[in-house]
Amino acid sequence: MPASELADWLRLTLAPGIGGETQRRLLSAFGLPGHIFSASAAVLADTISHKQAGLLLQHDSAEDVAKALAWSNEAGNAILTLADTAYPQCLLDAPDPPTVLYVKGRVELLNAPALAIVGSRNATPQGESNAEAFAAALANAGLTIVSGLALGIDAAAHRGGLRGVGSTIAVIGTGIDRVYPARNQALARDIAASGAIISEFPLGTPALRENFPRRNRVISGLARGCLVVEAAERSGSLITARLAGEQGRDVFAIPGSIHSPLSKGCHKLIKQGAKLVDNAGDILEELGLSAQIETNAAAASAPNAETASLLDCIGHDPLDVDTLASRSGLTAEKLYAILLQMELDGRIASLPGGRFQRIGP
């Protein structure tokens, strides 16, 4: 898209008091943004209010537009508009699609089959291990993992997605030139290098509370389904799950202990009709992608050195985690992550009492 045309799209989104719904109404009435800005305030007032028409035509956004254009010219950066062929089709089909998307990383991932994985910021170690292992297994089956770059489940899901061929997309609630929370700076760099980070918010936008629910509709809109790993009864991740349902996406939830506050949100979703899942195959089957486990993930499921070493530690008799931790020298968090991945790959089975049994030779 020519810079002058993109500048008009940016100008449209940077005008104060002109939200997404109003932007789409103007585009529907006038076509391209250039036609909107060529119209008089009186003509625009047939579609929007006189006050909005004045704000749109009088607001000086030249400096911000220039900064955005300069950013988009940097290697690995792009700005997509509703008129771009690379704009994600699934968002076009969803209510309230962002007029522009700032993208850092692999643009092609935005139109790849995807699954959203969300959950608590204050996740348990087991919850993070579950999120990372599910994400890795699903990414190795060809799905791109979408989440919100928050602490806890989101970060674990991104780490798992980076381990698979499908990679990961982080949808953020700030300007794309910022990382929130700051503790995820290194993770954000890894995602930008191997996956994609996207935002609908202008450069420099700080972390504002009201922007994160808006971000959630993009997370669910990009995906064919949404998996909630751990969530309290009033968790923000339930907003994403609700939006996913409203957008016609499948909703999945991992059950947990009836005594855990972080299981109550997932149990609530299951009662409301979300599909209970305890392995990646459940999700792939529901999405009609189960055959891809054999075709896309066969190579990824081959035992690596770490897995092979742990299989040797397990032996051929049921073994509890404490004994396995002593034999392997691994921390409990690391051990649970590997064990869950091995279970998803069909290499071990979990038994009552927190024990594990090797399957096959």
Sequence and secondary structure as in RCSB ss.txt:
>XXXX:A:sequence
MPASELADWLRLTLAPGIGGETQRRLLSAFGLPGHIFSASAAVLADTISHKQAGLLLQHDSAEDVAKALAWSNEA
GNAILTLADTAYPQCLLDAPDPPTVLYVKGRVELLNAPALAIVGSRNATPQGESNAEAFAAALANAGLTIVSGLA
LGIDAAAHRGGLRGVGSTIAVIGTGIDRVYPARNQALARDIAASGAIISEFPLGTPALRENFPRRNRVISGLARG
CLVVEAAERSGSLITARLAGEQGRDVFAIPGSIHSPLSKGCHKLIKQGAKLVDNAGDILEELGLSAQIETNAAAA
SAPNAETASLLDCIGHDPLDVDTLASRSGLTAEKLYAILLQMELDGRIASLPGGRFQRIGP
>XXXX:A:secstr
  HHHHHHHHHHHHSTT  HHHHHHHHHHHSSHHHHHHS HHHHTTTS HHHHHHHHH   HHHHHHHHHHHTST
TEEEEETT TTS HHHHTSSS  SEEEEEE GGGGGS EEEEE  TT  HHHHHHHHHHHHHHHHTT EEEE   
TTHHHHHHHHHHTSTT EEEE SS TT  SSGGGHHHHHHHHHHSEEEESS TT    TTHHHHHHHHHHHTSSE
EEE S  TT THHHHHHHHHHTT EEEE    TT GGGHHHHHHHHTT EE SSHHHHHHHTT TTHHHHHSTTT
TS  HHHHHHHHHHTTS EEHHHHHHHH   HHHHHHHHHHHHHTTSEEEETTTEEEE   
